[in-house]
Each structure stands twice: as C-alpha cells, then as structure tokens.
C-alpha cells in the first residue's frame, strides 16, 4: 500500500515539475512576442492557458487524494502542502503570461515604443528566478531557494524605477500614452512573476522544514 502511495506522490511531483516547465515557457514566449511584435506567438500563449489550468486541477485533485488515501507522515504532508501551493503559484504565472501576451498582441501594430523601460532586463531576471525556484524544488535545494527569495528585491527596484521612467516619458510625449499604458500592465505582470517565483522558493523551504 505504501509503495502505491509513494508512486502516486512521485507522479504528482512530476506533474508539478511539468507545470513549472509549461509556465516558464509561456512567460518566455509572451515576452518574446512583445519584443518581436509577434501577435501569433502571443495568441499561442493565450490559447495554451487551458492546459495550464487543467494540469493545476490535476495536481490539486491528486494532492487531496494523497491526503485522504493514507495518513501521510509529517514530511509527506509538508510536501503535499507545498505541491498545492506551488501549483497555484504556477497557474497564476500562466495567467500573467496570458496578460503579457494579450498586451503584446495589442502592441504589435503600434509604431511607437517607450525607450527607457527595461522590460527585457526585468523579464530576464523574473524568468531566471522562476527557473531557479523550480530547480530548487526539484533538487530539494534549500540554499538555492533562499537565493531566489533574496533576488526578488532586485526586481522590485527595477520595477519601481521603470514605472517612474515610463511615466516621465509618457508625460513628455502624449503619443506614448496609449502604448505606455500597455507597458505599465506588462511591467506589473512581470513583477508579479518574480513574486510568484519567490513564493515557490518559500514553499520549497517550508517543504524542507527550513522556513
């Protein structure tokens, strides 16, 4: 019975890892769509959101079954709780990818772009945080999880600076108000990806009994 239980636990763990890979790829494609004015790539991210939602529901159902099927010991219960929380954060990251993609579609045909916004830099940092957070979870690496948490401050600083620069640029050139507003939404979504990655790292530390 315990062998079957651990097999189910391992299968759910793999689904969480797969969900992380899908969410990470969605963010990458969405940001690329924004950078290269690729509306079709943006549409791909929007269309793929259902698969993220479905996999998150699968993980949730499996975790609930793992709890009632057999009383988990303390370490197993921490892992199941972490999987539930991480799956939720990954689904939200998928939602943020969709928001970035939708704005990329709307910005694809606009000729003007803000010059001072560091979208690429912030997106690269947030995406790297997500990859490392999932690696920390996969490898059960407490030290890496803590590093991810600490890196969130850098994204917050860049986000606040970019917001100020973008608002200043929009004030000086009214033609930038429309695309600039879209970029405000994009910046907010990317900053939240960093927050969610930090959450994943925190849940990993809780799973390991470090937090």
Secondary structure, DSSP 8 states (H G I E B T S, - for coil): -HHHHHHHHHHHHHHHHHHHHHHHHHHHHHHHHHHTT-HHHHHHHHHTHHHHHHHHHHHHHHHHHHHHHS---HHHHHHHHHHHHHHHHHHHHHHHHHHHHHHHHHHTT-S---SS--HHHHHHHHHHHHHHHHHHHHHT-HHHHHHHHHHHHHHHHHHHHHHHHHHHHHHH-GGGHHHHHHHHHHHHHHHHHHHHHHHHHHHHHHHTT--
